[in-house]
Structure formats: structure tokens, C-alpha cells
Amino acid sequence: MWTADNWNDYEVIDTSKGEKLERWNSYLLVRPDPQVIWDTPRIHGGWKQKNGHYHRSSRGGGEWEFFDLPEQWSIRYEPLGLTFNLKPFSFKHTGLFPEQAVNWDWFSGKIKKARRPVKVLNLFAYTGGATLAAASAGAQVTHVDASKGMVTWARENARSSGLSEAPIRWIVDDCVKFVEREIRRGNTYDGIIMDPPSYGRGPKGEIWKIEDAIYPLVKLCTKLLSDDPLFFLINSYTTGLAPSVLSYMMEIQLSRFQGAITADEVGLPVTESSLVLPCGASGRWESL
């Protein structure tokens, strides 16, 4: 498992009974996690001293309960010098997936070692974690997300990270349609990152189901790779898409390039135990 263990401002403190206790800077949150099917004693005091608790409803969805939690605060990822603005919003999220830091470290190293101009495309780019990691390493980045609110949030994170003047193109669009247009324009990229949701809708109501749409999109995206690409990264939070599935898709579609493919679960260490909490899977292709 690839473990995101370089955080100072974030940690999973404990896990039990379908929930995880997390520290986001100085604030403690309790949020549901479908992987936590075990029932262990909740000894740590944070379970009772939490600042926010997301309660899942038996009817679907849920709601937040707050205890002295600000509307917005920030955390910093020191290894890359990035600052992220957080706020609790719909369906338990805070605006950041900390486990993805293990991928940020990986492709940032690839960009820095390339010692040449690098163009990166980040699809389903959310609040910009991967975008800012690539930009801080020196890449020119195109950030694409269907949500105008998420792109606005990502730009705020760029300003907080001192990257407001970085060469980032901010695009609000359906990712598939954007890729199709880029192919027609003849644009290419040295690195592609995709972090698709299990289910979603585009700005005009387009329906996205990852099991149906991910392989055709990977096939399309390979047409955007430059003649000398650096990397291709696919993330999945869908339990049905095992690392081996991500690996096989990349083997089929990236066989014409000289490179290596690896795939694994990504996870976060749990402070109160020796556990690493699984948080999805990633597939990586990298040039040799």
C-alpha cells in the first residue's frame, strides 16, 4: 500500500464503529468511513472532544453537528509548501483528500527530475491538490472540473500557497468534452492526472458513472499524451475498481509507450494503532 505519511497538520488518530477520528490542524473531526467495519474501544479523548461530527442518515446522506468549529480554516502540506483552505460541506467532505499526498510526492518528483518544460492535465481536479503539487514542482497545469465552485475554491488554495501567478489554466467544463476538444485542437500533455468520482453530473446534467465511463476516457486521454510523456495517474474511490483493474486498463492503452505500470491501494496511517486505513486505489504509468 502507498501510504501518505508525510503530514504534520493532518492525522487519522483512531478508527472504530464505522467512523474515523481525524485532526485537521488543531481541529478534531469525526466522519464516517465505510472501510471501518471493526468495533474497537474508543479510548482517545478526541472522540468526546471533537469540533465537528458528520452523522450519516439511514435514509442516505447526513448532516454535520458542530462544536466550536470555524466556518473555514487551513492546513499546510510542508513537503511541497502547499496551503489548503478547508470547510465542512455536503456529504462529509472538507475539501481535501489527504491520502492523495502520496501521489503528489510521486509525480512532483517526476516533474522536477525531468529538467524540461512539463505540461500537465488534471481532470476532475476538485479543489486543486494535485494541480498545486504539479505547479509547485514547475509544471504548466490545466485544471478541469465541472463545478464552478470547486474551481473557485482551487484558485483560493493557489493564492494561499503562493501560486496565484503560476502557469495554471482554470477550466470549468465537462471533462470528457474538454478532452475531445483538446484532441481536435492538437494539444498534448506530458502528464495526465484523473480523479473521477464514482458518480456525478456535468454542468449541463451529463451523467457520469465510473464503471461505464472510465475506460473510454482513458482511451481518449492517451491521444493527448506528448511524444515523450512523463506519467499517467488514475485514482479510484470505487471499491469495485481494484488496483489490478486500473493496471490492466493502462497496460492496454499505454502499451505503445516505454514505461512501467504499478497499481496499489493508497492509505493513511492511524496514530492509535499499527493500522493503515485504506482510502481507495491508484494506478501509475511512468516513463523509463
C-alpha positions in Angstrom: 0.0 0.0 0.0 1.2 3.5 -0.8 0.9 5.5 2.5 0.6 9.3 2.8 2.8 9.6 5.9 4.4 13.0 5.4 1.7 15.1 7.0 2.2 17.3 10.1 -1.1 19.2 10.0 -3.3 16.1 9.4 -3.6 12.7 11.0 -6.1 9.9 11.4 -6.0 9.5 15.2 -8.3 6.5 15.6 -10.9 4.4 13.8 -13.9 2.5 15.2 -17.6 1.5 14.5 -17.7 2.9 11.0 -16.1 6.2 11.8 -12.6 7.9 11.9 -11.3 10.5 14.3 -9.1 13.0 12.5 -7.0 16.0 13.3 -7.1 18.8 10.7 -4.5 21.3 12.1 -5.9 21.9 15.6 -9.4 20.8 15.0 -10.8 17.3 15.5 -13.5 15.8 13.3 -15.4 12.6 13.4 -16.5 11.4 10.0 -18.0 8.1 8.6 -15.8 5.7 6.7 -17.2 2.6 5.0 -13.9 0.7 5.4 -14.0 0.9 9.2 -16.1 -2.2 9.9 -14.4 -3.1 13.2 -15.6 -2.3 16.7 -12.7 -1.3 19.0 -12.7 0.7 22.2 -12.8 4.5 21.7 -10.2 5.3 24.3 -8.8 8.5 22.8 -10.3 11.7 24.4 -10.8 13.2 20.9 -13.9 11.1 20.4 -15.6 13.2 23.0 -13.8 16.5 22.5 -14.4 16.7 18.7 -15.1 20.0 16.9 -17.3 18.5 14.3 -19.2 15.3 13.7 -20.8 14.2 10.5 -23.8 11.9 11.2 -24.8 9.6 8.4 -28.6 9.2 7.9 -30.1 5.7 7.5 -32.1 7.3 4.6 -28.9 8.4 2.8 -26.8 11.5 3.1 -26.4 13.0 6.6 -25.6 16.2 8.4 -22.9 18.0 10.3 -23.0 18.7 14.0 -20.5 21.4 15.1 -18.8 22.1 18.4 -16.7 25.3 18.2 -15.5 24.8 14.6 -14.8 27.9 12.4 -16.5 28.2 9.0 -13.1 28.0 7.3 -9.6 27.1 8.4 -6.4 25.9 6.7 -3.8 23.2 6.8 -0.3 23.1 5.2 1.5 20.2 3.5 5.0 21.1 4.4 6.9 18.8 2.0 5.6 20.8 -1.0 4.9 24.1 0.7 1.2 24.0 0.0 -1.7 25.5 2.0 -5.3 24.4 1.7 -8.4 26.1 2.9 -10.9 23.8 4.5 -14.6 24.0 5.3 -17.1 21.3 6.1 -19.7 20.9 3.3 -22.1 18.4 1.8 -21.7 14.7 2.3 -19.0 14.7 5.0 -16.2 16.3 2.9 -13.8 19.1 3.9 -12.4 20.0 0.5 -9.3 17.8 0.6 -8.4 14.1 0.4 -5.1 13.9 2.4 -4.2 10.4 1.2 -3.5 11.8 -2.2 -0.4 13.4 -0.9 1.5 10.2 -1.6 0.7 10.7 -5.3 1.6 14.4 -5.1 5.0 13.4 -3.9 5.4 10.9 -6.6 4.6 13.0 -9.7 6.2 16.1 -8.2 9.5 14.2 -8.1 9.0 13.1 -11.8 8.4 16.7 -12.9 11.4 18.1 -11.0 13.7 15.4 -12.4 12.6 16.0 -15.9 14.6 19.2 -16.1 12.4 20.4 -19.0 9.1 22.2 -19.5 6.3 19.9 -18.5 2.6 20.2 -19.3 0.1 18.5 -17.0 -3.6 17.9 -17.4 -5.6 17.4 -14.2 -9.2 16.1 -14.8 -11.9 16.1 -12.1 -9.5 18.4 -10.4 -11.7 19.3 -7.4 -10.1 21.9 -5.1 -6.7 21.6 -6.7 -4.4 19.4 -4.5 -2.8 17.7 -7.5 -2.8 20.9 -9.6 -0.9 22.8 -6.9 1.5 20.0 -6.3 2.3 19.8 -10.0 2.6 23.6 -10.3 4.9 23.9 -7.3 7.2 21.4 -9.0 7.4 23.7 -12.0 4.8 22.3 -14.4 2.3 24.2 -16.5 -1.1 22.9 -15.5 -4.6 22.7 -17.0 -7.1 22.3 -14.2 -10.5 21.0 -15.3 -13.6 20.4 -13.1 -17.3 20.6 -13.9 -18.1 22.6 -10.7 -17.5 26.3 -10.8 -17.5 26.4 -7.0 -14.7 23.8 -6.9 -12.6 25.7 -9.4 -13.1 28.9 -7.4 -12.0 27.1 -4.2 -8.9 25.7 -6.0 -7.9 29.2 -7.1 -8.2 30.3 -3.4 -5.9 27.4 -2.5 -3.4 28.6 -5.1 -3.4 32.1 -3.7 -2.9 30.7 -0.2 0.0 28.5 -1.4 1.7 31.5 -3.1 0.9 30.1 -6.6 -1.6 32.7 -7.8 0.9 33.7 -10.6 1.8 30.1 -11.5 1.0 28.9 -15.1 -2.3 27.3 -14.3 -5.3 27.3 -16.7 -8.6 27.1 -14.8 -11.3 25.4 -16.8 -15.0 24.8 -15.8 -16.2 22.1 -18.1 -17.3 18.5 -18.5 -14.0 16.6 -18.5 -14.9 14.2 -21.4 -16.0 17.1 -23.7 -12.9 19.1 -22.8 -10.6 16.2 -23.7 -12.4 15.7 -27.0 -11.9 19.4 -27.9 -8.2 19.3 -26.9 -7.7 16.3 -29.2 -9.3 18.3 -32.1 -7.1 21.3 -31.2 -4.0 19.1 -31.4 -2.9 19.9 -27.8 -0.7 17.4 -25.9 0.4 16.9 -22.3 3.4 15.2 -20.7 1.4 14.2 -17.6 -2.2 13.3 -17.1 -4.0 13.0 -13.7 -7.6 11.9 -13.3 -9.5 11.6 -10.1 -13.0 10.7 -11.2 -16.0 10.4 -8.9 -17.9 7.2 -8.7 -21.0 9.1 -9.8 -21.5 12.6 -10.9 -23.1 15.1 -13.2 -21.6 17.6 -15.6 -22.5 21.3 -15.8 -25.4 20.5 -18.2 -26.7 17.5 -16.3 -24.4 14.9 -18.1 -24.4 11.7 -16.0 -21.0 10.1 -15.1 -20.8 6.5 -13.8 -17.2 5.4 -13.4 -17.7 1.8 -14.3 -19.2 2.8 -17.7 -17.1 5.9 -18.4 -13.6 5.4 -17.1 -12.1 3.1 -19.8 -13.4 5.2 -22.8 -11.9 8.3 -21.1 -8.5 6.6 -20.5 -8.6 5.6 -24.2 -9.3 9.2 -25.2 -6.7 10.7 -22.9 -3.9 8.6 -24.4 -4.4 10.6 -27.6 -3.4 13.7 -25.6 -0.1 12.4 -24.5 3.0 14.0 -25.9 5.7 12.0 -27.8 7.8 11.9 -24.6 5.3 11.6 -21.7 6.3 11.5 -18.1 3.4 10.0 -16.2 -0.3 9.0 -16.2 -2.2 8.7 -12.9 -5.7 7.3 -12.3 -7.3 7.4 -8.9 -10.4 5.5 -7.8 -12.5 5.6 -4.7 -14.9 2.9 -6.1 -14.5 -0.4 -4.3 -15.3 -2.4 -7.4 -12.3 -1.0 -9.2 -9.3 -2.9 -7.7 -5.7 -1.8 -8.4 -5.4 -4.6 -10.8 -8.3 -3.2 -12.9 -6.6 0.2 -13.1 -3.3 -1.5 -14.0 -4.9 -3.5 -16.8 -6.6 -0.5 -18.4 -3.3 1.3 -18.5 -1.5 -1.8 -19.9 -4.0 -1.9 -22.8 -4.0 1.8 -23.6 -0.3 2.8 -22.9 1.5 -0.2 -24.5 2.9 2.0 -27.3 5.0 4.0 -24.7 8.1 2.8 -23.0 7.3 2.8 -19.3 6.4 1.0 -16.1 2.9 0.4 -14.7 2.3 0.0 -11.0 -1.0 0.0 -9.0 -1.9 -0.3 -5.4 -4.2 0.9 -2.6 -3.5 4.3 -1.1 -3.9 4.8 2.6 -3.3 6.9 5.8 -1.5 5.7 8.9 -3.6 5.6 12.1 -1.9 7.0 15.1 -3.5 4.9 17.8 -2.8 1.6 16.1 -0.5 0.0 13.6 -3.3 0.2 11.0 -3.0 1.9 7.6 -6.5 2.9 6.7 -7.3 2.1 3.0 -8.6 5.1 1.1 -9.0 3.9 -2.5 -6.6 2.8 -5.2 -4.3 4.4 -7.7 -2.7 3.2 -11.0 0.5 4.8 -12.2 2.3 4.7 -15.5 5.7 6.4 -15.6 8.4 6.7 -18.3 11.5 4.7 -18.1 
